[in-house]
Amino acid sequence: CFHLSCGTTMAEELSLKAVRQFMLRMGGSVRNKDIVRHFKDFINDPNTKAQMRETFKDHVNLVSQIKTVDGERLLVLKPALQVDTDLPCDATSDQIRAHTHARPR
């Protein structure tokens, strides 16, 4: 499925890697409603909704921070996880977690 509003396909998995890659594809920042829409199949599954929403929230909080840009609140990829770092774009969830915790905040 292709989203006309944000120009991306639906997520194939819910992982730190997938959240980071989505944000990188979106230029490093995204509106909350766009990232929720991208991962909606995972976070709205009635069988796992509560657990997956919590996992999604944890992943988003680990890789991003909220910033207000031109009056709009955006989720912005943390600098340690942006493209110009020594962390590859296709880093695994374990690499992302280790990289995020290794840097001072």
BALO-969989 format. One record per residue: residue number from 1; y, x, z of N, C-alpha, C, O, CB in turn; chain; residue in one letter. Coordinates in Angstrom, 3 decimals. Each point is the difference from the previous one (the first is absolute). Glycine has a CB too. Layout:
R     n         ny         nx         nz        cay        cax        caz         cy         cx         cz         oy         ox         oz        cby        cbx        cbz   chain   res
R   NUM          Y          X          Z          Y          X          Z          Y          X          Z          Y          X          Z          Y          X          Z       A     A
...
//
This chain:
R     n         ny         nx         nz        cay        cax        caz         cy         cx         cz         oy         ox         oz        cby        cbx        cbz   chain   res
R     1     -1.192      0.845      0.000      1.192     -0.845      0.000      1.246      0.884      0.000      0.087      0.948      0.780     -1.330     -2.790      0.447       A     C
R     2      2.184      1.543     -2.078      1.225      0.777     -0.127      1.172     -0.807      0.549      0.192     -1.154     -0.383     -1.112      2.360     -1.642       A     F
R     3      1.703     -0.604      2.919      1.163     -0.684      0.581      1.213      0.201     -0.884      0.393      1.136     -0.267     -1.316     -0.823      2.578       A     H
R     4      1.509     -1.384     -2.760      1.226      0.114     -0.784      1.166      0.462      0.853      0.851      0.750     -0.479     -1.684     -2.539     -1.026       A     L
R     5      0.892      1.356      2.770      1.142      0.315      0.849      0.109      1.483      0.334      1.107      0.533      0.083     -1.300     -2.807      0.852       A     S
R     6     -0.945      2.952     -0.740      0.086      1.409      0.369     -0.716      0.910     -0.996     -0.017      1.217      0.183      0.155     -1.924      2.194       A     C
R     7     -0.724      0.140     -3.419     -0.594      0.803     -1.049     -1.232      0.784      0.400     -0.237      1.088     -0.526      2.465     -0.949     -0.381       A     G
R     8     -3.019     -0.674      1.832     -1.195      0.698      0.426     -1.199     -0.923     -0.032      0.136     -1.223     -0.034      1.250      2.722      1.456       A     T
R     9     -2.557     -0.897     -1.410     -1.227     -0.783      0.086     -0.308     -0.262      1.473      0.603      0.602      0.888     -1.483      0.396     -3.062       A     T
R    10     -0.055     -1.894      2.418     -0.418     -0.290      1.370     -0.714      1.215      0.574     -0.583      0.797     -0.735      0.379     -3.263      0.211       A     M
R    11      0.256      2.597      1.843     -0.669      1.106      0.673     -1.508     -0.122     -0.142     -0.551     -1.101      0.020      2.451      1.269      1.601       A     A
R    12     -2.562      0.974     -1.766     -1.455      0.023     -0.076     -0.625      0.292      1.353     -1.190     -0.242      0.200      1.358      0.981     -2.567       A     E
R    13      0.632     -0.217      3.306     -0.474      0.287      1.344      1.192     -0.013      0.951      1.151      0.093     -0.427     -3.089      1.287     -0.470       A     E
R    14      1.651     -1.494      2.172      1.041      0.100      1.018     -0.289      1.247      0.813     -0.887      0.014      0.853      1.231     -2.542     -0.755       A     L
R    15      0.425      3.583     -0.378     -0.148      1.274      0.695      1.363      0.658      0.075      0.939     -0.416     -0.680     -3.334      0.683     -0.110       A     S
R    16      2.503      0.764      1.619      1.252      0.761      0.048      0.325      0.565     -1.377      1.149     -0.021     -0.441     -1.566      0.597      2.857       A     L
R    17     -0.607     -0.076     -3.078      0.185      0.566     -1.337      0.560     -1.047     -0.954      0.933      0.283     -0.751     -2.822      1.319      1.164       A     K
R    18      1.327     -2.807     -0.390      0.457     -1.056     -0.896      1.432     -0.428      0.310      0.784     -0.254     -0.916     -3.145     -0.518      0.698       A     A
R    19      2.707      0.690      1.500      1.372     -0.374      0.384      0.978      1.074     -0.470      1.043     -0.318     -0.571     -1.909     -0.954      2.585       A     V
R    20      0.534      2.539     -1.776      0.879      1.097     -0.427      0.134      0.035     -1.521      1.106      0.148     -0.520     -1.779      1.167      2.553       A     R
R    21     -0.442     -1.449     -2.747      0.066      0.045     -1.457      0.837     -1.155     -0.552      0.755      0.188     -0.953     -3.001      0.927      0.910       A     Q
R    22      2.122     -2.291      0.624      0.818     -1.129     -0.435      1.481      0.317      0.203      0.819     -0.241     -0.887     -2.690     -1.361      1.452       A     F
R    23      2.212      2.141      0.604      1.403      0.317      0.272      0.507      1.097     -0.930      1.151     -0.044     -0.435     -1.480     -0.625      2.825       A     M
R    24     -0.509      1.649     -2.698      0.396      1.045     -0.943      0.261     -0.596     -1.384      0.979      0.353     -0.658     -2.327      1.335      1.959       A     L
R    25      0.461     -2.599     -1.743      0.196     -0.655     -1.301      1.284     -0.824     -0.035      0.602     -0.178     -1.060     -3.080      0.106      0.771       A     R
R    26      2.888     -0.421      1.434      1.209     -0.817      0.084      1.239      0.858      0.250      1.072     -0.533      0.288     -2.456     -1.367      0.569       A     M
R    27      1.249      3.209     -0.964      1.145      0.888      0.155      0.270      0.423      1.438      1.056      0.564      0.286     -0.117     -1.647     -2.270       A     G
R    28     -1.869      0.824      2.887      0.150      0.439      1.383      0.565     -1.052      0.932      0.046      0.213      1.212      0.255      2.030     -2.099       A     G
R    29      0.127     -3.366      0.352      0.493     -1.076      0.861     -0.396     -1.344     -0.595     -0.142     -0.148     -1.214      2.079      1.580      1.986       A     S
R    30     -2.110     -2.402      0.112     -0.490     -1.304     -0.441      0.464     -1.069      0.990      0.153      0.260      1.194     -2.173      0.811     -2.311       A     V
R    31      2.236     -2.265      0.601      0.300     -1.126      0.882     -1.302     -0.434      0.667     -1.072      0.081     -0.598      3.034     -0.838     -0.858       A     R
R    32     -1.855      0.299      2.691     -1.182     -0.426      0.742     -0.783     -1.055     -0.776     -1.227      0.066     -0.070      2.411      0.444      2.219       A     N
R    33     -0.489     -1.476     -2.729     -0.714     -1.068     -0.703     -0.775      0.525     -1.208     -1.024     -0.574     -0.369      2.779     -1.028      1.130       A     K
R    34     -1.283      2.678     -1.378     -0.711      0.558     -1.150     -1.281      0.726      0.412     -1.025     -0.112     -0.672      3.216      0.339     -0.500       A     D
R    35     -2.131      0.512      2.271     -1.208      0.703      0.438     -1.018     -0.993      0.557     -1.204      0.175     -0.184      2.568      1.888      0.692       A     I
R    36     -0.883     -3.104      0.170     -0.903     -1.043      0.487     -0.663     -0.706     -1.187     -1.204     -0.256      0.028      2.634     -0.062      2.044       A     V
R    37     -0.667      0.009     -3.098     -0.549     -0.662     -1.191     -1.056      0.893     -0.663     -1.035     -0.488     -0.454      3.226     -0.742      0.105       A     R
R    38     -1.928      2.516      0.298     -0.936      0.927     -0.645     -1.351      0.029      0.724     -1.045      0.077     -0.647      2.996      1.307     -0.120       A     H
R    39     -1.935     -1.445      2.090     -1.227      0.099      0.793     -0.483     -1.358      0.519     -0.863     -0.052      0.876      1.567      2.348     -0.227       A     F
R    40     -0.160     -3.389     -1.178     -0.267     -1.331      0.555     -1.466     -0.392      0.006     -0.436     -0.693      0.920      2.665      0.069     -1.689       A     K
R    41     -2.998      1.036     -0.211     -1.414     -0.380     -0.023     -0.749      0.539      1.222     -0.963     -0.615      0.460      1.050      0.585     -2.966       A     D
R    42      0.350      1.168      3.026     -0.642      0.586      1.175      0.511     -0.616      1.294     -0.778     -0.254      0.919      0.488      2.371     -2.190       A     F
R    43      1.587     -2.357      1.347      0.566     -0.461      1.271     -0.041     -1.512      0.167      0.337     -0.506      1.071      1.123      2.487     -1.117       A     I
R    44     -1.859     -2.704     -0.972     -0.097     -1.453      0.109     -1.431     -0.528     -0.068     -0.202     -1.213     -0.042      2.442      1.107     -0.973       A     N
R    45     -3.219      0.976      1.004     -1.395     -0.434     -0.014     -0.299     -0.707      1.323      0.108      0.618      1.059     -0.780      1.302     -2.605       A     D
R    46      0.298     -3.198      1.508     -0.203     -0.762      1.237     -1.047      0.599      0.935      0.077     -0.205      1.212      0.573     -1.794     -2.486       A     P
R    47     -1.618      2.729      0.745     -1.060      0.578      0.832      0.452      1.231      0.781     -0.564      0.317      1.048     -1.067     -1.183     -2.693       A     N
R    48      2.640      1.553      1.140      0.422      1.259      0.634      1.506      0.066      0.200      0.542      1.080      0.236     -2.500      0.040     -1.273       A     T
R    49      2.635     -2.245      0.949      1.459     -0.040     -0.030      0.663      0.753      1.166      0.849      0.861     -0.235     -1.056     -3.046     -0.922       A     K
R    50     -0.157      1.880      2.381      0.650      0.623      1.162     -0.180      1.513      0.001      0.961      0.746      0.188     -1.338     -2.845      1.110       A     A
R    51     -0.855      2.547     -1.508     -0.281      1.439      0.002      0.707      0.709     -1.154      0.593      1.062      0.194     -2.810     -1.525      0.876       A     Q
R    52      2.158     -0.110     -2.252      0.596      0.649     -1.169      1.524      0.012      0.068      0.624      0.967     -0.439     -2.600     -1.679     -0.903       A     M
R    53      2.582     -0.329      1.877      1.455      0.002      0.163      0.419      1.119      0.952      0.995      0.684     -0.238     -0.920     -3.173     -0.189       A     R
R    54     -0.831      2.669      1.496      0.304      1.068      0.961     -0.180      1.376     -0.641      0.822      0.896      0.194     -1.540     -2.398      1.694       A     E
R    55     -0.363      1.661     -2.650     -0.240      1.259     -0.714      1.124      0.271     -0.990      0.509      1.118     -0.081     -2.992     -1.427      0.337       A     T
R    56      2.870     -0.717     -1.007      1.082      0.133     -0.974      1.295      0.424      0.695      0.681      0.922     -0.450     -1.766     -2.674     -1.007       A     F
R    57      1.411      1.084      2.539      1.220      0.324      0.747     -0.040      1.442      0.495      0.996      0.716     -0.100     -0.775     -3.123      0.794       A     K
R    58     -1.362      2.837     -0.163     -0.142      1.378      0.475      0.197      1.003     -1.140      0.684      1.009      0.171     -2.260     -1.812      1.614       A     D
R    59      0.977      0.525     -2.945      0.142      0.896     -1.152      1.456      0.089     -0.447      0.516      1.094     -0.229     -2.853     -1.662     -0.490       A     H
R    60      2.996     -0.577      0.595      1.396     -0.018     -0.442      0.880      0.743      0.999      0.875      0.768     -0.400     -1.257     -2.964     -0.777       A     V
R    61      0.161      1.978      2.469      0.806      0.674      1.020     -0.234      1.504      0.018      0.912      0.761      0.322     -0.981     -2.842      1.028       A     N
R    62     -1.130      2.516     -1.688     -0.305      1.430      0.001      0.684      0.723     -1.160      0.449      1.135      0.163     -2.642     -1.642      0.926       A     L
R    63      2.277     -0.129     -2.251      0.531      0.697     -1.174      1.470     -0.296     -0.301      0.601      0.668     -0.842     -2.891     -0.727     -0.050       A     V
R    64      2.877     -0.935      1.569      1.366     -0.369     -0.376      0.892     -0.236      1.209     -0.456     -0.073      1.141     -0.454     -0.930     -3.213       A     S
R    65      2.181      0.888      1.780      1.005     -0.363      0.996      0.934     -1.015     -0.641      0.133     -0.049     -1.223     -0.276      2.324      2.382       A     Q
R    66      0.785     -3.079     -0.328      0.908     -1.025     -0.523      1.393      0.592     -0.134      0.518      0.626      0.925     -1.888     -2.474      0.132       A     I
R    67      1.964      1.642     -2.217      1.383      0.424     -0.243      0.735     -1.136     -0.676     -0.583     -0.766     -0.768     -0.092      3.198      0.575       A     K
R    68      1.959     -2.534      0.483      0.836     -0.989     -0.664      0.756      0.698     -1.122      0.745      0.952      0.233     -0.518     -2.336      1.893       A     T
R    69     -0.433      0.896     -3.349      0.639      0.566     -1.179      0.762     -1.125     -0.693     -0.594     -0.995     -0.416     -1.219      2.783      0.144       A     V
R    70      3.116     -1.630      0.152      0.842     -1.024     -0.624     -0.235     -1.382      0.623     -0.062     -1.009     -0.702      0.030      2.337     -1.430       A     D
R    71     -0.096     -1.348      3.453     -0.169     -1.253      0.715     -1.399     -0.576     -0.031     -0.234     -1.063      0.574      2.557      0.653     -1.084       A     G
R    72     -3.263      1.080     -0.146     -1.374     -0.483     -0.088     -0.918      0.918      0.795      0.062      1.223     -0.123      0.396     -2.229     -2.144       A     E
R    73     -1.315      0.394      3.086     -0.956      0.785      0.782     -1.193      0.373     -0.881     -0.631     -0.854     -0.623      1.353     -0.309      2.762       A     R
R    74     -1.010      2.464     -2.168     -1.102      0.509     -0.821     -0.945      0.834      0.848      0.408      0.611      0.988      1.073     -0.610     -3.015       A     L
R    75     -2.727      0.018      1.637     -0.957      0.944      0.544      0.108      1.251     -0.863     -0.170     -0.059     -1.218     -1.413     -1.780      2.099       A     L
R    76      1.863      2.965     -0.246      0.204      1.258     -0.722     -1.068      0.986      0.441     -0.223      0.198      1.194      2.724     -0.605     -1.384       A     V
R    77     -3.154      1.018     -0.778     -1.036      0.979      0.273      0.577      1.133      0.842      1.071      0.523     -0.309     -2.249     -1.113     -1.846       A     L
R    78      0.477      0.967      3.212      0.474      1.091      0.859      0.104      1.281     -0.828     -0.831      0.244     -0.875     -0.227     -1.317      2.927       A     K
R    79      2.075      1.887     -1.779      0.205      1.224     -0.787     -1.232      0.907     -0.072     -0.239      0.625     -1.032      2.619     -0.754      1.683       A     P
R    80     -3.152      0.208      0.414     -1.185      0.860      0.010     -1.059     -0.466     -0.982     -0.932      0.747     -0.299      1.400     -0.223      2.669       A     A
R    81     -0.342     -1.761     -2.885     -1.010     -0.560     -0.893      0.497     -0.209     -1.414     -0.709     -0.571     -0.829     -0.276     -0.516      2.786       A     L
R    82      2.193      1.541     -2.244      0.550     -0.179     -1.336     -0.596      1.003     -0.968     -0.661      0.954      0.411      2.773     -1.827      0.581       A     Q
R    83     -1.880      0.660     -2.259     -0.625      0.784     -1.062      0.281      1.491      0.103     -0.875      0.810     -0.308      1.057     -2.798     -1.125       A     V
R    84      1.007      2.366      1.855      0.375      1.410     -0.021     -0.533      0.778      1.204      0.470      1.107      0.262      1.563     -1.761     -1.521       A     D
R    85     -2.984      0.115      1.983     -0.614      0.704      1.113     -1.251      0.716     -0.480     -0.374     -0.105     -1.168      1.291     -1.582      2.797       A     T
R    86     -1.559      2.412     -0.729     -1.232      0.690     -0.348     -1.216     -0.924      0.066     -1.128      0.453     -0.196      2.141      1.655      1.049       A     D
R    87     -0.801     -3.384     -0.583     -1.084     -0.982      0.037     -0.154     -0.616     -1.379      0.969     -0.541     -0.534     -0.544      0.058      2.981       A     L
R    88     -1.611      0.546     -3.044     -0.173     -0.545     -1.354      0.161     -1.522     -0.032     -0.221     -0.676      1.004     -1.316      2.580     -1.521       A     P
R    89      1.920     -2.427     -0.631      0.184     -1.445     -0.168     -1.278     -0.770      0.278      0.053     -1.146      0.448      1.710      1.607     -2.129       A     C
R    90     -2.911      0.152      1.422     -1.262     -0.703      0.206     -0.691      0.419      1.303     -1.225     -0.051      0.106      0.988     -0.119     -2.588       A     D
R    91      1.036      0.585      3.470     -0.551      0.407      1.292     -0.809     -1.126      0.625      0.328     -1.176     -0.159      1.603      2.733      0.484       A     A
R    92     -2.977     -1.195      0.377     -0.827     -0.991      0.668      0.702     -0.516      1.248      0.982      0.585      0.457     -3.055      0.522     -1.346       A     T
R    93      1.566     -2.199      1.432      0.567     -0.561      1.225     -0.040      1.018      1.138      0.954      0.097      0.772     -1.670     -2.387     -1.506       A     S
R    94     -0.371      3.049      0.846     -0.094      1.016      1.049      1.055      1.096     -0.182      0.599      0.451      0.975     -3.055     -0.928     -0.783       A     D
R    95      2.681      0.903     -1.432      1.026      1.013     -0.268      1.397     -0.542      0.335      0.823      0.718      0.568     -2.281      0.275     -2.385       A     Q
R    96      1.720     -2.234      1.472      1.302     -0.605      0.285      0.225     -0.078      1.503      1.066      0.365      0.496     -1.191     -1.691     -2.629       A     I
R    97     -0.883      0.849      2.851      0.114     -0.119      1.451      0.245      1.369      0.636      0.868      0.132      0.862     -2.384     -2.144     -0.909       A     R
R    98      0.773      3.016     -0.363      0.157      1.348      0.543      1.374      0.567     -0.344      0.642      0.621      0.847     -3.119     -0.262     -1.037       A     A
R    99      2.922     -0.563     -1.015      1.293      0.506     -0.462      1.158     -0.664      0.759      0.970      0.664      0.363     -1.974     -0.237     -2.636       A     H
R   100      0.897     -1.717      2.504      1.049     -0.738      0.699      0.089      0.441      1.448      1.098      0.173      0.528     -1.442     -2.122     -2.055       A     T
R   101     -0.803      2.133      2.180     -0.006      0.388      1.411      0.325      1.472      0.213      0.384      0.387      1.104     -2.051     -2.166     -0.709       A     H
R   102      1.523      2.600     -1.414      0.266      1.435      0.125      1.487      0.317     -0.060      0.420      1.079      0.416     -2.633     -0.633     -1.446       A     A
R   103      3.004     -1.364      0.521      1.430      0.256     -0.169      0.786     -0.596      1.159     -0.343     -1.065      0.513      0.058      1.087     -3.009       A     R
R   104      1.363      0.687      2.912      0.850     -0.591      1.047      0.724     -1.230     -0.536      0.339     -0.066     -1.181     -0.036      2.332      2.242       A     P
R   105     -0.072     -3.233     -0.188      0.666     -1.241     -0.427      1.456      0.009      0.363      0.713     -0.963     -0.283     -2.839     -0.260      0.539       A     R
//
